[in-house]
Amino acid sequence: MLMIRAYHLDRGDDQRKSVLIPDSAHGTNPASAAMAGFDVVTLPSDSSGNTDLEALKAAADDNLAGLMITLPSTLGLFDTNILEVTRIVREAGGLVYGDGANLNAILGRVKLGSLGFDVVHSNLHKTFSTPHGGGGPGSGPVVAAERLAEYLPAPIAARIDDGDGHVRYGFDTPPKTVGKLGAFHGNFGSLARAYAYILAMGKEGVHQTSEDAVINANYILSQLRDDYDLPYDRGCMHEVVLSARTLKRRHGVSALDVCKRLIDYGIHPPTMYFPLIIEEALMIEPTETESKETLDHFIAVMKAIATEAKDEPELLHDAPHNTPNTRLDEA
């Protein structure tokens, strides 16, 4: 986002302070834009879970700096309007920032530059096997289109031709760099691990990764759609977002209750209550590594919990039952 700001200031477009962010984007995007000095404007999703084009057109004015979008979105959906979305933004003079949190769904299949993206970061921990959070350090390398390359943070590793036939690698500083953002060259160990993972997988392996991740998520969707609410009746990408809305309204059983009960069955709960635009959300991301046997076990447990919610709701309210500690007291 600092690169986008520098790009506009370099062109004398200091009035471009508006950044558009779909309500289905990764949750950190508004904070990133605000920290870079932009004003955040939220775009609603349409009835299909895509970015609302009419809202986008209305917001794409002379103050537009750019769009931050997650593809696929946190709804687990590929925005089928993405080419139109990026066209509208670019014709208004804005730039398109891609949050790479969900690249696991499109590895080896989509060139984001061809879709109109100007800059993208990749969450290595979500796609390329590196540690995350407390087990980190994390790493999010940035790739940019040519018109933004001169604003990349410094220093960067560059291939240098000595002119005598010898090539070496060294540090280089882009001419209009936004400067240094972190120490130790961006957690180099995580970068090396991700690179090794990509080399080990190879082109076919990377391609297979995204295929298996999407198939696994859609298998879960197909098996649980009659037991839980499906906010958008369409195929998903690498993750499926279900909802416990009906269980909550009819039986008083929330997404939290479902997740706590999963612990009793020895299953780590999925992300809950995110994305924020889905009531009683359950975001399930099986990844490419799960077998049909483990998926079937998870599906059977989720079905059993849905039945328990109808027959014995108190069982879920008090879950988990088999752990040394149960629930934190809710304020």
Long-range contacts (C-beta under 8 A, 24 or more apart in sequence): 1-32, 1-33, 1-35, 1-36, 1-38, 1-66, 1-68, 1-97, 2-36, 2-151, 2-153, 2-178, 2-181, 3-119, 3-142, 3-144, 3-148, 3-151, 3-152, 3-153, 3-178, 4-36, 4-65, 4-66, 4-95, 4-97, 4-118, 4-119, 4-148, 5-36, 5-37, 5-38, 5-65, 6-151, 6-176, 6-178, 7-95, 7-147, 7-148, 7-151, 8-65, 10-151, 10-176, 13-93, 15-62, 15-63, 16-62, 16-63, 16-64, 16-65, 16-93, 16-94, 17-63, 17-65, 18-59, 18-61, 18-63, 18-64, 18-65, 19-65, 19-66, 19-67, 19-68, 20-56, 20-59, 20-60, 20-64, 20-66, 20-67, 20-68, 20-89, 20-94, 21-67, 21-68, 21-69, 22-51, 22-69, 22-70, 22-73, 23-275, 23-276, 23-277, 24-49, 24-51, 24-70, 24-73, 24-74, 24-75, 24-77, 24-275, 24-277, 25-68, 25-69, 25-70, 25-73, 25-74, 25-99, 26-70, 26-74, 26-99, 26-101, 27-74, 27-274, 27-275, 27-276, 28-99, 29-68, 29-70, 29-99, 32-68, 33-68, 38-65, 45-73, 45-75, 45-277, 48-80, 48-232, 48-234, 49-73, 49-75, 49-77, 49-79, 49-231, 49-232, 49-234, 50-77, 50-79, 50-80, 50-81, 51-79, 51-81, 51-85, 53-81, 53-84, 53-85, 53-88, 56-85, 56-88, 56-89, 57-88, 60-88, 60-89, 60-91, 60-92, 60-94, 61-92, 62-92, 62-93, 64-89, 64-92, 64-93, 64-94, 65-94, 65-95, 66-94, 66-95, 66-96, 66-97, 66-118, 67-94, 67-95, 67-96, 67-97, 68-97, 68-99, 69-96, 69-97, 69-98, 69-99, 70-98, 70-99, 70-101, 70-102, 71-98, 71-99, 71-102, 71-106, 71-112, 71-115, 72-102, 72-105, 72-106, 72-237, 72-238, 73-102, 73-275, 74-101, 74-102, 74-241, 74-274, 74-275, 74-283, 75-231, 75-232, 75-241, 75-275, 75-277, 75-278, 76-217, 76-236, 76-237, 76-238, 76-239, 76-240, 76-241, 76-283, 76-285, 77-232, 77-234, 77-236, 77-237, 78-105, 78-106, 78-237, 82-115, 82-116, 83-115, 83-116, 85-116, 86-115, 86-116, 86-117, 87-116, 89-116, 90-116, 95-119, 95-148, 100-127, 100-140, 101-126, 102-126, 102-237, 102-238, 102-239, 103-127, 104-209, 104-210, 104-213, 104-238, 104-287, 104-288, 105-210, 105-213, 105-214, 105-237, 105-238, 105-239, 106-210, 106-237, 107-206, 107-207, 107-209, 107-210, 108-203, 108-206, 108-207, 108-209, 108-210, 109-207, 109-210, 113-145, 117-145, 118-144, 118-145, 118-147, 118-148, 119-143, 119-144, 119-145, 119-148, 120-144, 124-190, 124-191, 124-193, 124-194, 125-190, 128-193, 128-194, 128-197, 128-198, 129-193, 129-194, 129-197, 130-190, 130-193, 130-194, 130-197, 131-190, 136-187, 136-190, 137-187, 137-189, 137-190, 138-187, 138-190, 139-186, 139-187, 139-190, 139-191, 139-194, 141-186, 141-191, 149-174, 150-174, 150-175, 150-176, 150-177, 151-176, 151-177, 151-178, 152-177, 152-178, 153-177, 153-178, 153-179, 153-180, 153-181, 154-179, 154-180, 155-180, 155-185, 157-185, 208-288, 209-288, 210-238, 210-288, 211-288, 212-288, 212-289, 213-237, 213-238, 213-286, 213-287, 213-288, 214-238, 216-286, 216-287, 216-288, 216-290, 216-295, 217-284, 217-285, 217-286, 219-292, 219-295, 220-284, 220-286, 220-295, 220-298, 220-299, 223-299, 224-299, 224-302, 224-303, 227-302, 227-303, 227-306, 228-282, 228-302, 228-306, 229-280, 231-278, 238-285, 238-287, 239-283, 239-284, 239-285, 239-286, 240-283, 240-284, 241-275, 241-278, 241-281, 241-282, 241-283, 241-284, 242-281, 242-282, 242-284, 243-278, 243-279, 243-280, 243-281, 243-282, 244-280, 244-282, 244-309, 245-279, 245-280, 247-280, 247-306, 247-309, 247-310, 248-279, 248-280, 250-310, 251-309, 251-310, 251-313, 252-313, 252-317, 253-309, 253-313, 253-316, 253-317, 254-280, 255-280, 255-281, 255-282, 257-309, 257-313, 257-316, 257-317, 257-319, 258-282, 258-302, 258-305, 258-309, 258-316, 260-316, 260-319, 260-320, 260-327, 261-305, 261-308, 261-315, 261-316, 261-319, 261-320, 262-301, 262-302, 262-305, 263-319, 263-320, 263-322, 263-323, 264-319, 264-320, 264-321, 264-322, 264-323, 265-301, 265-304, 265-305, 267-298, 267-301
